[in-house]
Amino acid sequence: MLKQDVLLILGAGGHGRSVAEAALLSGQWGSIVFADDSWPQRVEVAGFPIVANIDTIPTLISTITAAIPAVGNNQVRQAWFQKLKDLGIPIATIMHPSAIIGSRAMVGEGVCILAGCIVGVDVKVEDGVIVNLTSAIDHDCKIGMFSHLSVGVKITGNKEVAPFTFLEAGSIIAH
């Protein structure tokens, strides 16, 4: 990405703010804006502008480079992901700079991997997945689309997480 690139984050809640922080720290984005259904009553979150609601995203197409749905609800995240696809808006993947991603890991579109996470060798993280703070995924795992690994989830090697799964904070998927 180029420094003038504009990232649109869908959802100005806690997860959206976490995604904005990771995107900002990555240094990949010239600016970050939000779309949230609280707009136009609310026009700012965490120092970033809220410029539209979810229904008015089409008016932004010429002003943004890519977008990411940033809401914890797996079904809503998938619906917003599909809306972006239908509009032809490129889907961003955001990785916090402190995350460790194996060189052979495959990470899909619209994935967010937050601070302190580890994604091991030959892991496949499908589209729309959230890998939240300090989660760790060992070798040869598959994380199904639009799943949400909450804070501190640990998954040992050779495991599969079904699409749309929510794993609570501190969950351990072991042998």
N, C-alpha and C positions, 0 to 999 in steps of 0.2 A: 504494500500500500504506500501511497505517497502522502506527505505531510498535509496536503490540502484535502485529503479524503475525509468525507463526513460519514460517521456511523450513526444510524438511527437505532435506538433501543426501544422496543415495544414493552412498556410496563415500567412505571416509575415507583414501584414498591421497593422493598428491601433487596430482593434479588436483582432488580434492575440497577439499583445503586451499586451493588457488588460487581455487576458486569461492567458498569461504567468505570469503576475504579480499576479493574483489571485491564480494560481497554486503554485507559489513560496511561497506566504504568507501562503498558506494552510499547508505547511510543509509536504505534502504527497509525494513529488517527490524528488528523489536524483538528477536528472538532467532533463533539458528541452531542446529539440532540435526542430528545425523547418524544414518543407518542404515548399518550395515556388518556384514559377516559375521563380523567379529572379536568382536562383542558376543555374550554378556555378559562374556567374559573381558577385553575392553578397553572402558572406559567414557568415554574422553576422547581427543580429538585436537586439538592446537593450541589448547587452552583451551575447546573446545566439547564438549558432552556427546554421547556416542554412546548413543542411547536404544533402539535396536532393531536387528535384522538385517533383511535384505531380506524374509524370509518373514513377519516379524511386523509389517510396515508397516501392515496393516489395523487393528491395535490403536491406531494413532496418528491415525486420520482425524479424530477430534473435537478434536485438540489442535494441528493444523497448518493453515496457511493455504494453502501451496503447496509443491511439491517440484520438484527438478531432479536427474536422473541425472548423476553426475559421475565418469565412468570413461572412460579413453582408448580402450578397445576399442569400436569402432563397433557391433558386433553386440550386445554386452552392454548398451551404452547404449540401443540401440533396444528390447531386451527389457524393460529397466527402465522406459523411457518408456511402453511399452505396458501394463505392469503398473499404473503410476500412472493411466493413462487408464481402464483397466478398473475400477479402484477409485473412479473419479470424483474423483480428487485433481487440483486445478488444477496445471498445469505452469508453473513459473517460467522466465523468461528473465533472465539475469544479465549486466549490462554494467558493466565496470569504469568508474569515473568519468573516467579519463583516456582512454578510447576515444573516437574521433571517428566518429560515425555520421551519414551523409548524411541530410538531411531527407526524401529520397525513397526511402531504402533500406527494404526490407521484411524484417523479421526474424521468423522463426517462433518456435514454442514450444520450450522446453527448450534454447535456444541459449545458449552462454556466449561472450562476447567479452571477452578479458582486456586487461590494461594495455598501453597504447601502440598499440592496433590502430586502423586506419583502414578504414572501410567506405564506399565512394564512392556517388555518385549513381546511382540506379536499379539498385542491387545487390539481388538476392534471396538471402537466406540462409534455407534451408529448415529444418524442425524438426530439433532434436537435434544441430546442428552445433557443433563447438568451433573457435573462432578464437583461437588461442593468442598469447601475448605478441608484440607488435610486428609482427604480420602486417598486410598491407595488401592490400585488394581494390579495384581501380579500377572505374570506371563500367561499368554494364550487364553485370555478371557474374551468373551463377547458381551458387550453391553447393548441391549436392544434399544431401538429407536424410542425417543421421548421418555426414557427412564430418568429418574432423579435419584442420585446417590447423595443423601444428605450429609451433613458435616461428620467427618471422621469415619466414614464407612471403610471397611477393610474387606477385600475380596482376595482369597488365595487363588493360586494358579488353576487353569483349566476349568473355569466356571462360566456359566452362561446366565445372564440376567435377561428375563423376558422383556419384550417391548412394553412400555408404559408402566413399568414397575416403579414403586416408590419404596426406597430403603431408608428407614428412620435413622436419625443421628446415632452414630456408634454401632450400627449393625455390623456384624461379622459374618461373612459367608465363607465357611471353612470346610475342610475335608470331612 
